[in-house]
Amino acid sequence: MQPNPQYRVDDAAFVRRLVETHPWVTLVSHLPDGPVASHTPLLLDDAPGANAGDDLTFVTHLGRADARLHGLVGGDAPGRGTMLLVVQGDHDYVSPSWYLGADAGNVPTWNFEAVHAVCDVEVVSHAENVATLERLVAHFEGDRPGARRLDVTDEVEMGLAMGTSGLRLRVRSWTAKSKLSQNKSVETRRSVVAHLREIHPGLAARMQDVLEADLATTPTEPPTSAS
């Protein structure tokens, strides 16, 4: 991502929040035969100290076929590797017809939040993988009617678990971006929020939170600039 300082976020808590609210992520490996990408749900590692301070560590799993494609298992695979983790938050198109005042006439844009993280990846033991699978199922089943849990005594369910590889991803470096019309006037930002509230309420709510935080720290309107 372009490291535009106007939208860059340097707070590890932002990364954790984005993963918690948008846990369906993309994992990318660069192999000799070309890049490989897989999609998977991700959780914060709950081991003591794993996410203390600026440290960021996540756990997930891949089907063994996917893990093999990433060069993590099978043959002489070392059970370790490096991946690019891509987390995508709420995003949507912003029409210039929503701009007001001095912002009127600017070009359209796209508002979004995203994180790119370079991770050291480790294939964990079967026991750790099962524990991660239990957490994933419990987390996403939640309190839904008829919610299920992983039954570690069930041979079928454990047979399916054997077909997966558990991963721990320790973040080596990351870049985060929160582009939510901060370069526009307060008047325009409120207009964009109002229009998005009808078509993308999640993004509108996030924009409103950022706007209120900006107003709390900077009472006067920020200068406008080109989109």
DOZA-986747 format. One line per 8 residues: their letters; for each residue x, y, z of N, C-alpha, C. Coordinates in nm, 4 decimals, m for minus. Example, Ala and Ser with C-alpha at 12.3 -4.5 7.8 and 13.67 -1.06 7.14 Angstrom:
AS) 1.3190/m0.5690/0.7800/1.2300/m0.4500/0.7800/1.3200/m0.3300/0.7800 | 1.2850/m0.2250/0.7080/1.3670/m0.1060/0.7140/1.2900/0.0030/0.7870
//
This chain:
MQPNPQYR) 0.0837/m0.1194/0.0000/0.0000/0.0000/0.0000/0.0875/0.1249/0.0000 | 0.0401/0.2276/m0.0660/0.1094/0.3558/m0.0655/0.1157/0.4090/0.0785 | 0.2356/0.4385/0.1291/0.2470/0.4828/0.2691/0.2133/0.6299/0.2875 | 0.0922/0.6701/0.2475/0.0487/0.8085/0.2624/0.0330/0.8406/0.4110 | 0.1125/0.9349/0.4641/0.1057/0.9617/0.6087/m0.0304/1.0121/0.6544 | m0.1101/1.0660/0.5624/m0.2412/1.1182/0.5999/m0.3352/1.0052/0.6439 | m0.3122/0.8847/0.5926/m0.4024/0.7728/0.6225/m0.3337/0.6588/0.6973 | m0.2025/0.6678/0.7173/m0.1289/0.5598/0.7812/m0.1681/0.5483/0.9283
VDDAAFVR) m0.1775/0.4237/0.9744/m0.2065/0.3969/1.1156/m0.0893/0.3174/1.1724 | m0.0350/0.3643/1.2846/0.0813/0.2997/1.3449/0.0495/0.2318/1.4779 | m0.0775/0.2117/1.5049/m0.1208/0.1562/1.6325/m0.1541/0.0078/1.6169 | m0.0836/m0.0789/1.6906/m0.1093/m0.2230/1.6818/m0.2520/m0.2569/1.7237 | m0.3117/m0.1756/1.8107/m0.4503/m0.2004/1.8521/m0.5447/m0.1903/1.7327 | m0.5121/m0.1041/1.6343/m0.5931/m0.0932/1.5128/m0.5910/m0.2257/1.4367 | m0.4738/m0.2879/1.4279/m0.4623/m0.4158/1.3571/m0.5462/m0.5222/1.4275 | m0.5352/m0.5277/1.5593/m0.6134/m0.6276/1.6344/m0.7625/m0.6056/1.6143
RLVETHPW) m0.8056/m0.4793/1.6201/m0.9485/m0.4505/1.6021/m0.9949/m0.4918/1.4642 | m0.9142/m0.4640/1.3611/m0.9561/m0.4969/1.2248/m0.9668/m0.6478/1.2070 | m0.8731/m0.7227/1.2650/m0.8805/m0.8687/1.2563/m1.0017/m0.9216/1.3322 | m1.0297/m0.8631/1.4470/m1.1438/m0.9097/1.5262/m1.2767/m0.8823/1.4557 | m1.2861/m0.7705/1.3840/m1.4117/m0.7363/1.3171/m1.4200/m0.7894/1.1738 | m1.3046/m0.8223/1.1146/m1.3014/m0.8740/0.9772/m1.2031/m0.9909/0.9708 | m1.2411/m1.1047/1.0313/m1.1464/m1.2147/1.0477/m1.1249/m1.3010/0.9234 | m1.1992/m1.2786/0.8164/m1.1794/m1.3559/0.6928/m1.0693/m1.2880/0.6129
VTLVSHLP) m0.9499/m1.3500/0.6099/m0.8301/m1.2840/0.5596/m0.7713/m1.3615/0.4410 | m0.6716/m1.3002/0.3785/m0.5994/m1.3622/0.2681/m0.4539/m1.3847/0.3091 | m0.4042/m1.5050/0.2839/m0.2647/m1.5397/0.3100/m0.1954/m1.5618/0.1763 | m0.0825/m1.4955/0.1560/m0.0105/m1.5026/0.0290/0.1324/m1.5491/0.0532 | 0.1760/m1.6493/m0.0241/0.3149/m1.6939/m0.0211/0.3766/m1.6709/m0.1580 | 0.5043/m1.6339/m0.1589/0.5759/m1.6178/m0.2857/0.6720/m1.7351/m0.2997 | 0.6400/m1.8256/m0.3903/0.7171/m1.9475/m0.4093/0.7913/m1.9431/m0.5426 | 0.8877/m2.0320/m0.5625/0.9638/m2.0317/m0.6883/0.8756/m2.0408/m0.8126
DGPVASHT) 0.7628/m2.1132/m0.8026/0.6734/m2.1275/m0.9176/0.5729/m2.0140/m0.9301 | 0.5754/m1.9205/m0.8363/0.4833/m1.8072/m0.8424/0.4077/m1.7900/m0.7123 | 0.3289/m1.6838/m0.7008/0.2539/m1.6574/m0.5772/0.1375/m1.7531/m0.5586 | 0.1064/m1.7799/m0.4316/m0.0064/m1.8648/m0.3938/m0.0872/m1.7892/m0.2892 | m0.2204/m1.7905/m0.3023/m0.3067/m1.7209/m0.2057/m0.4152/m1.8153/m0.1553 | m0.4456/m1.8047/m0.0274/m0.5544/m1.8800/0.0341/m0.6337/m1.7871/0.1251 | m0.7577/m1.8231/0.1507/m0.8459/m1.7431/0.2357/m0.8856/m1.8261/0.3566 | m0.8868/m1.7624/0.4736/m0.9114/m1.8382/0.5965/m0.9555/m1.7440/0.7077
PLLLDDAP) m1.0271/m1.7947/0.8085/m1.0587/m1.7119/0.9260/m0.9402/m1.7082/1.0211 | m0.9255/m1.5973/1.0904/m0.8075/m1.5733/1.1740/m0.8517/m1.5266/1.3117 | m0.7790/m1.5693/1.4138/m0.8029/m1.5221/1.5497/m0.6717/m1.4748/1.6113 | m0.6805/m1.3853/1.7095/m0.5641/m1.3488/1.7871/m0.5165/m1.4696/1.8664 | m0.3854/m1.4899/1.8727/m0.3293/m1.5947/1.9565/m0.3562/m1.5587/2.1024 | m0.4147/m1.6531/2.1776/m0.4479/m1.6235/2.3170/m0.3399/m1.6714/2.4140 | m0.2230/m1.7108/2.3615/m0.1131/m1.7493/2.4504/m0.0661/m1.6276/2.5290 | m0.0243/m1.6451/2.6555/0.0194/m1.5305/2.7374/0.1309/m1.4515/2.6694
GANAGDDL) 0.1114/m1.3210/2.6583/0.2119/m1.2332/2.6021/0.2189/m1.2293/2.4512 | 0.1403/m1.3127/2.3829/0.1497/m1.3200/2.2366/0.1091/m1.1897/2.1698 | 0.0190/m1.1149/2.2344/m0.0269/m0.9887/2.1761/m0.0119/m0.8734/2.2755 | 0.0972/m0.8792/2.3505/0.1249/m0.7719/2.4461/0.1957/m0.6564/2.3765 | 0.1618/m0.5350/2.4164/0.2279/m0.4180/2.3586/0.2095/m0.4105/2.2090 | 0.3206/m0.4006/2.1379/0.3153/m0.3922/1.9923/0.3265/m0.5279/1.9244 | 0.3387/m0.6359/2.0018/0.3491/m0.7691/1.9425/0.2154/m0.8106/1.8825 | 0.2226/m0.8802/1.7695/0.1023/m0.9287/1.7013/0.1253/m1.0737/1.6597
TFVTHLGR) 0.0387/m1.1621/1.7070/0.0461/m1.3029/1.6717/m0.0954/m1.3552/1.6497 | m0.1127/m1.4346/1.5440/m0.2441/m1.4872/1.5092/m0.2379/m1.6387/1.4922 | m0.3531/m1.7020/1.5020/m0.3632/m1.8458/1.4771/m0.4749/m1.8710/1.3776 | m0.4563/m1.9755/1.2983/m0.5572/m2.0141/1.1996/m0.5281/m2.1566/1.1557 | m0.5921/m2.1996/1.0499/m0.5627/m2.3300/0.9911/m0.5864/m2.3224/0.8414 | m0.5250/m2.4139/0.7705/m0.5513/m2.4353/0.6286/m0.5765/m2.5833/0.6059 | m0.6544/m2.6145/0.5039/m0.6607/m2.7530/0.4615/m0.5210/m2.7986/0.4211 | m0.4889/m2.9252/0.4435/m0.3523/m2.9708/0.4159/m0.3148/m2.9496/0.2697
ADARLHGL) m0.4124/m2.9569/0.1797/m0.3818/m2.9319/0.0385/m0.3358/m2.7886/0.0178 | m0.4023/m2.6939/0.0857/m0.3597/m2.5544/0.0763/m0.2236/m2.5350/0.1417 | m0.2039/m2.5960/0.2597/m0.0754/m2.5831/0.3277/0.0370/m2.6388/0.2407 | 0.0069/m2.7438/0.1673/0.1068/m2.8015/0.0765/0.1382/m2.7038/m0.0368 | 0.0355/m2.6374/m0.0894/0.0578/m2.5390/m0.1958/0.1483/m2.4254/m0.1487 | 0.1383/m2.3919/m0.0214/0.2206/m2.2847/0.0345/0.3601/m2.3344/0.0748 | 0.3865/m2.4625/0.0529/0.5184/m2.5171/0.0847/0.5420/m2.5388/0.2322 | 0.4339/m2.5544/0.3109/0.4468/m2.5676/0.4560/0.4486/m2.7121/0.5026
VGGDAPGR) 0.3856/m2.8025/0.4287/0.3800/m2.9438/0.4686/0.4062/m3.0316/0.3460 | 0.4388/m3.1582/0.3737/0.4613/m3.2541/0.2660/0.6046/m3.2533/0.2172 | 0.6514/m3.3702/0.1778/0.7859/m3.3797/0.1228/0.8905/m3.3313/0.2220 | 0.9775/m3.2446/0.1769/1.0831/m3.1892/0.2624/1.0459/m3.0536/0.3191 | 0.9163/m3.0208/0.3206/0.8725/m2.8904/0.3713/0.9174/m2.8729/0.5164 | 0.9691/m2.7547/0.5505/1.0244/m2.7339/0.6847/0.9217/m2.7073/0.7934 | 0.7942/m2.6936/0.7567/0.6936/m2.6599/0.8576/0.6989/m2.5147/0.8999 | 0.7746/m2.4346/0.8256/0.7861/m2.2921/0.8527/0.7903/m2.2172/0.7206
GTMLLVVQ) 0.7602/m2.0902/0.7251/0.7652/m2.0103/0.6036/0.7348/m1.8650/0.6330 | 0.7206/m1.7881/0.5276/0.6865/m1.6467/0.5382/0.5639/m1.6205/0.4523 | 0.4696/m1.5476/0.5069/0.3468/m1.5155/0.4352/0.3160/m1.3671/0.4469 | 0.2487/m1.3165/0.3473/0.1878/m1.1842/0.3550/0.0423/m1.2039/0.3957 | 0.0050/m1.1428/0.5060/m0.1326/m1.1469/0.5554/m0.2023/m1.0186/0.5129 | m0.3171/m1.0320/0.4454/m0.3944/m0.9172/0.3997/m0.5291/m0.9170/0.4717 | m0.5551/m0.8104/0.5462/m0.6823/m0.7948/0.6175/m0.7569/m0.6779/0.5550 | m0.8795/m0.7012/0.5134/m0.9595/m0.5977/0.4484/m1.0792/m0.5622/0.5346
GDHDYVSP) m1.0878/m0.4367/0.5764/m1.2024/m0.3912/0.6539/m1.3154/m0.3462/0.5629 | m1.4091/m0.2703/0.6179/m1.5191/m0.2164/0.5370/m1.4638/m0.1244/0.4289 | m1.5268/m0.1267/0.3131/m1.4815/m0.0416/0.2025/m1.5972/m0.0183/0.1061 | m1.5908/0.0936/0.0348/m1.6951/0.1215/m0.0648/m1.6559/0.2435/m0.1481 | m1.7231/0.2552/m0.2597/m1.7074/0.3675/m0.3530/m1.7669/0.4946/m0.2930 | m1.7000/0.6067/m0.3160/m1.7493/0.7362/m0.2705/m1.7694/0.8264/m0.3923 | m1.8935/0.8666/m0.4135/m1.9273/0.9494/m0.5291/m1.8963/1.0968/m0.5034 | m1.8382/1.1675/m0.6003/m1.8134/1.3109/m0.5825/m1.9423/1.3922/m0.5744
SWYLGADA) m2.0552/1.3309/m0.6124/m2.1829/1.4018/m0.5996/m2.2201/1.4239/m0.4533 | m2.1486/1.3567/m0.3621/m2.1750/1.3727/m0.2196/m2.0913/1.4845/m0.1583 | m1.9972/1.5406/m0.2355/m1.9076/1.6431/m0.1838/m1.9780/1.7784/m0.1785 | m1.9434/1.8559/m0.0772/m2.0063/1.9871/m0.0577/m1.8995/2.0963/m0.0504 | m1.9439/2.2185/m0.0688/m1.8561/2.3339/m0.0526/m1.7344/2.3288/m0.1423 | m1.6174/2.3565/m0.0864/m1.4934/2.3607/m0.1642/m1.4545/2.2249/m0.2203 | m1.5109/2.1172/m0.1665/m1.4781/1.9830/m0.2155/m1.5555/1.9476/m0.3421 | m1.6613/2.0207/m0.3733/m1.7436/1.9902/m0.4905/m1.6575/1.9929/m0.6165
GNVPTWNF) m1.6808/1.8955/m0.7030/m1.6064/1.8897/m0.8278/m1.4848/1.7987/m0.8228 | m1.4493/1.7492/m0.7041/m1.3372/1.6559/m0.6944/m1.3735/1.5212/m0.7561 | m1.2724/1.4395/m0.7774/m1.2925/1.3102/m0.8428/m1.3469/1.2082/m0.7434 | m1.4070/1.0987/m0.7924/m1.4529/0.9921/m0.7015/m1.3336/0.9222/m0.6372 | m1.3630/0.8472/m0.5318/m1.2566/0.7746/m0.4628/m1.3153/0.6491/m0.4001 | m1.2320/0.5783/m0.3258/m1.2751/0.4559/m0.2561/m1.2268/0.4667/m0.1125 | m1.3179/0.4569/m0.0173/m1.2812/0.4573/0.1237/m1.2607/0.3136/0.1710 | m1.1599/0.2927/0.2567/m1.1307/0.1559/0.2999/m1.0383/0.1582/0.4216
EAVHAVCD) m1.0326/0.0432/0.4872/m0.9322/0.0167/0.5888/m0.8696/m0.1183/0.5583 | m0.7375/m0.1272/0.5707/m0.6686/m0.2516/0.5365/m0.5364/m0.2606/0.6095 | m0.4891/m0.3837/0.6251/m0.3589/m0.4119/0.6845/m0.2862/m0.5124/0.5968 | m0.1583/m0.4860/0.5716/m0.0681/m0.5824/0.5094/0.0384/m0.6164/0.6132 | 0.0528/m0.7443/0.6463/0.1493/m0.7844/0.7488/0.2370/m0.8977/0.6968 | 0.3667/m0.8832/0.7117/0.4606/m0.9904/0.6790/0.4762/m1.0760/0.8040 | 0.4496/m1.2064/0.7900/0.4446/m1.2946/0.9064/0.5412/m1.4117/0.8928 | 0.6049/m1.4471/1.0039/0.6770/m1.5731/1.0145/0.5749/m1.6789/1.0547
VEVVSHAE) 0.5634/m1.7843/0.9742/0.4569/m1.8833/0.9914/0.5149/m2.0152/1.0398 | 0.4468/m2.0733/1.1376/0.4882/m2.2017/1.1941/0.3700/m2.2979/1.1909 | 0.3926/m2.4187/1.1405/0.2913/m2.5237/1.1480/0.2959/m2.5814/1.2892 | 0.1835/m2.5762/1.3606/0.1805/m2.6175/1.5014/0.1489/m2.7664/1.5127 | 0.1594/m2.8182/1.6337/0.1316/m2.9590/1.6589/m0.0169/m2.9898/1.6391 | m0.0478/m3.1187/1.6293/m0.1879/m3.1601/1.6142/m0.2717/m3.1115/1.7321 | m0.2170/m3.1231/1.8534/m0.2924/m3.0805/1.9717/m0.3226/m2.9311/1.9670 | m0.2243/m2.8506/1.9270/m0.2473/m2.7061/1.9164/m0.3462/m2.6756/1.8053
NVATLERL) m0.3388/m2.7502/1.6966/m0.4326/m2.7295/1.5867/m0.5755/m2.7579/1.6320 | m0.5955/m2.8669/1.7035/m0.7296/m2.9004/1.7529/m0.7797/m2.7911/1.8467 | m0.6915/m2.7390/1.9329/m0.7319/m2.6311/2.0230/m0.7728/m2.5069/1.9445 | m0.7000/m2.4777/1.8365/m0.7359/m2.3631/1.7519/m0.8689/m2.3879/1.6824 | m0.8893/m2.5094/1.6321/m1.0163/m2.5415/1.5673/m1.1327/m2.5283/1.6654 | m1.1120/m2.5712/1.7899/m1.2158/m2.5554/1.8921/m1.2488/m2.4078/1.9121 | m1.1443/m2.3231/1.9199/m1.1659/m2.1793/1.9374/m1.2399/m2.1200/1.8178 | m1.1985/m2.1571/1.6973/m1.2611/m2.1026/1.5769/m1.4098/m2.1382/1.5711
VAHFEGDR) m1.4404/m2.2653/1.5963/m1.5810/m2.3079/1.5910/m1.6616/m2.2359/1.6981 | m1.6099/m2.2326/1.8206/m1.6834/m2.1674/1.9295/m1.7027/m2.0186/1.9018 | m1.5992/m1.9544/1.8466/m1.6076/m1.8106/1.8201/m1.7136/m1.7787/1.7158 | m1.7134/m1.8526/1.6063/m1.8041/m1.8174/1.4972/m1.9441/m1.8767/1.5149 | m1.9566/m1.9852/1.5890/m2.0903/m2.0337/1.6238/m2.1554/m1.9383/1.7237 | m2.0724/m1.8892/1.8189/m2.1237/m1.7938/1.9164/m2.2470/m1.8454/1.9880 | m2.3467/m1.7581/2.0007/m2.4714/m1.7965/2.0677/m2.5853/m1.8092/1.9677 | m2.5510/m1.8471/1.8439/m2.6562/m1.8674/1.7440/m2.7477/m1.9808/1.7869
PGARRLDV) m2.8755/m1.9766/1.7470/m2.9653/m2.0881/1.7791/m2.9075/m2.2189/1.7258 | m2.9035/m2.3204/1.8114/m2.8496/m2.4498/1.7704/m2.6999/m2.4511/1.7544 | m2.6301/m2.3553/1.8180/m2.4850/m2.3444/1.8031/m2.4170/m2.4767/1.8375 | m2.3168/m2.5118/1.7572/m2.2417/m2.6355/1.7751/m2.1033/m2.6057/1.8313 | m2.0391/m2.7073/1.8802/m1.9001/m2.7007/1.9227/m1.8271/m2.8198/1.8621 | m1.6970/m2.8068/1.8449/m1.6179/m2.9170/1.7926/m1.6143/m3.0285/1.8961 | m1.6503/m3.1496/1.8551/m1.6540/m3.2651/1.9452/m1.5250/m3.3444/1.9272 | m1.4325/m3.3272/2.0213/m1.3023/m3.3934/2.0080/m1.3113/m3.5433/2.0330
TDEVEMGL) m1.4285/m3.5926/2.0773/m1.4459/m3.7367/2.0972/m1.5089/m3.8032/1.9759 | m1.5471/m3.7234/1.8773/m1.6133/m3.7766/1.7582/m1.5090/m3.8140/1.6526 | m1.5086/m3.9384/1.6083/m1.4067/m3.9851/1.5145/m1.4159/m3.9131/1.3799 | m1.5392/m3.8857/1.3355/m1.5556/m3.8175/1.2066/m1.4986/m3.6764/1.2135 | m1.5347/m3.6023/1.3185/m1.4871/m3.4653/1.3305/m1.3352/m3.4605/1.3469 | m1.2792/m3.5545/1.4229/m1.1343/m3.5570/1.4399/m1.0648/m3.6027/1.3114 | m1.1339/m3.6849/1.2330/m1.0786/m3.7235/1.1037/m1.0690/m3.6033/1.0112 | m1.1717/m3.5172/1.0151/m1.1673/m3.3942/0.9355/m1.0574/m3.3012/0.9859
AMGTSGLR) m1.0408/m3.2963/1.1182/m0.9349/m3.2121/1.1746/m0.7977/m3.2578/1.1278 | m0.7800/m3.3880/1.1094/m0.6518/m3.4408/1.0623/m0.6199/m3.3917/0.9214 | m0.7217/m3.3490/0.8496/m0.7010/m3.2990/0.7138/m0.6656/m3.1525/0.7084 | m0.6387/m3.0921/0.8257/m0.6028/m2.9504/0.8306/m0.4650/m2.9338/0.8949 | m0.4063/m2.8185/0.8704/m0.2781/m2.7828/0.9322/m0.2972/m2.6533/1.0105 | m0.2679/m2.6573/1.1395/m0.2780/m2.5377/1.2216/m0.1561/m2.4487/1.2036 | m0.1777/m2.3185/1.2012/m0.0703/m2.2224/1.1784/m0.0669/m2.1169/1.2877 | 0.0552/m2.0791/1.3257/0.0761/m1.9618/1.4101/0.1521/m1.8591/1.3269
LRVRSWTA) 0.1000/m1.7373/1.3220/0.1602/m1.6312/1.2405/0.2099/m1.5205/1.3318 | 0.3412/m1.5076/1.3427/0.4014/m1.3994/1.4206/0.4360/m1.2861/1.3248 | 0.3791/m1.1702/1.3497/0.3955/m1.0571/1.2581/0.5349/m0.9975/1.2742 | 0.6055/m0.9902/1.1615/0.7393/m0.9321/1.1592/0.7325/m0.7824/1.1321 | 0.6466/m0.7429/1.0401/0.6281/m0.6017/1.0066/0.4897/m0.5853/0.9464 | 0.4367/m0.4624/0.9538/0.3036/m0.4417/0.8995/0.2839/m0.2965/0.8580 | 0.1880/m0.2787/0.7663/0.1454/m0.1469/0.7206/m0.0061/m0.1418/0.7282 | m0.0592/m0.0370/0.7888/m0.2035/m0.0228/0.8018/m0.2483/0.1111/0.7445
KSKLSQNK) m0.3658/0.1091/0.6859/m0.4184/0.2303/0.6237/m0.5672/0.2435/0.6556 | m0.6059/0.3646/0.6933/m0.7459/0.3953/0.7215/m0.7818/0.5199/0.6421 | m0.8364/0.5005/0.5236/m0.8688/0.6105/0.4329/m1.0196/0.6324/0.4358 | m1.0620/0.7327/0.5123/m1.2047/0.7543/0.5376/m1.2429/0.9004/0.5168 | m1.1960/0.9577/0.4056/m1.2292/1.0961/0.3681/m1.1713/1.1997/0.4640 | m1.0600/1.1663/0.5323/m1.0018/1.2628/0.6248/m0.9497/1.3867/0.5548 | m0.9285/1.3804/0.4216/m0.8766/1.4963/0.3484/m0.9876/1.5903/0.3025 | m1.1103/1.5644/0.3457/m1.2234/1.6482/0.3088/m1.2714/1.7292/0.4288
SVETRRSV) m1.3528/1.8291/0.4014/m1.4070/1.9132/0.5077/m1.5029/1.8330/0.5960 | m1.5265/1.8827/0.7143/m1.6215/1.8182/0.8048/m1.7588/1.8108/0.7398 | m1.7965/1.9157/0.6692/m1.9263/1.9194/0.5999/m1.9359/1.8057/0.4992 | m1.8325/1.7870/0.4193/m1.8335/1.6804/0.3195/m1.8308/1.5433/0.3869 | m1.7506/1.5285/0.4905/m1.7430/1.3997/0.5589/m1.8784/1.3601/0.6156 | m1.9505/1.4561/0.6701/m2.0838/1.4262/0.7220/m2.1791/1.3872/0.6083 | m2.1635/1.4502/0.4936/m2.2467/1.4169/0.3783/m2.2177/1.2752/0.3301 | m2.0893/1.2386/0.3230/m2.0525/1.1031/0.2798/m2.1078/0.9999/0.3779
VAHLREIH) m2.0954/1.0277/0.5063/m2.1503/0.9365/0.6072/m2.3005/0.9186/0.5872 | m2.3717/1.0279/0.5649/m2.5169/1.0208/0.5475/m2.5555/0.9361/0.4264 | m2.4824/0.9514/0.3160/m2.5134/0.8720/0.1964/m2.4770/0.7252/0.2153 | m2.3637/0.6981/0.2795/m2.3220/0.5596/0.2998/m2.4093/0.4868/0.4012 | m2.4700/0.5625/0.4928/m2.5529/0.4992/0.5950/m2.6660/0.4179/0.5326 | m2.7114/0.4583/0.4148/m2.8206/0.3874/0.3481/m2.7727/0.2629/0.2743 | m2.6466/0.2616/0.2307/m2.5994/0.1503/0.1465/m2.4884/0.0679/0.2115 | m2.4182/0.1242/0.3078/m2.3099/0.0522/0.3758/m2.2991/0.1052/0.5187
PGLAARMQ) m2.3931/0.0652/0.6047/m2.3976/0.1218/0.7403/m2.2716/0.0956/0.8222 | m2.2053/m0.0191/0.7991/m2.0841/m0.0484/0.8737/m1.9735/0.0514/0.8450 | m1.9536/0.0837/0.7180/m1.8528/0.1815/0.6797/m1.8922/0.3204/0.7293 | m2.0209/0.3534/0.7197/m2.0685/0.4835/0.7672/m2.0419/0.4991/0.9173 | m2.0669/0.3932/0.9937/m2.0446/0.3994/1.1387/m1.8964/0.4173/1.1699 | m1.8127/0.3476/1.0953/m1.6686/0.3611/1.1174/m1.6218/0.5024/1.0827 | m1.6710/0.5586/0.9720/m1.6375/0.6954/0.9346/m1.6832/0.7942/1.0409 | m1.8022/0.7720/1.0950/m1.8550/0.8615/1.1979/m1.7662/0.8588/1.3223
DVLEADLA) m1.7211/0.7386/1.3618/m1.6338/0.7267/1.4784/m1.5033/0.8046/1.4574 | m1.4441/0.7891/1.3379/m1.3181/0.8578/1.3088/m1.3391/1.0091/1.3045 | m1.4500/1.0531/1.2452/m1.4797/1.1960/1.2393/m1.4939/1.2544/1.3791 | m1.5673/1.1861/1.4652/m1.5868/1.2366/1.6012/m1.4544/1.2421/1.6768 | m1.3686/1.1418/1.6545/m1.2372/1.1423/1.7200/m1.1525/1.2586/1.6698 | m1.1587/1.2860/1.5397/m1.0834/1.3981/1.4828/m1.1332/1.5313/1.5384 | m1.2646/1.5450/1.5484/m1.3207/1.6697/1.5997/m1.2863/1.6902/1.7469 | m1.2739/1.5800/1.8200/m1.2407/1.5902/1.9620/m1.0979/1.6395/1.9830
TTPTEPPT) m1.0101/1.6072/1.8874/m0.8698/1.6475/1.9019/m0.8365/1.7730/1.8223 | m0.9178/1.8001/1.7165/m0.8954/1.9180/1.6326/m1.0287/1.9865/1.6116 | m1.0653/2.0802/1.6949/m1.1972/2.1434/1.6868/m1.2240/2.2148/1.5551 | m1.1189/2.2661/1.4929/m1.1391/2.3355/1.3662/m1.1324/2.2366/1.2522 | m1.1944/2.2719/1.1396/m1.1984/2.1835/1.0246/m1.0583/2.1670/0.9664 | m1.0230/2.0412/0.9273/m0.8925/2.0200/0.8643/m0.8900/2.0812/0.7258 | m0.7731/2.1213/0.6762/m0.7666/2.1769/0.5401/m0.8055/2.0742/0.4371 | m0.8684/2.1191/0.3310/m0.9056/2.0280/0.2238/m0.7896/2.0107/0.1283
SAS) m0.7929/1.9015/0.0540/m0.6906/1.8742/m0.0476/m0.7509/1.7907/m0.1565 | m0.6775/1.7715/m0.2632/m0.7285/1.6897/m0.3728/m0.7495/1.5479/m0.3266 | m0.8453/1.4762/m0.3874/m0.8759/1.3383/m0.3490/m0.7595/1.2481/m0.3823
//
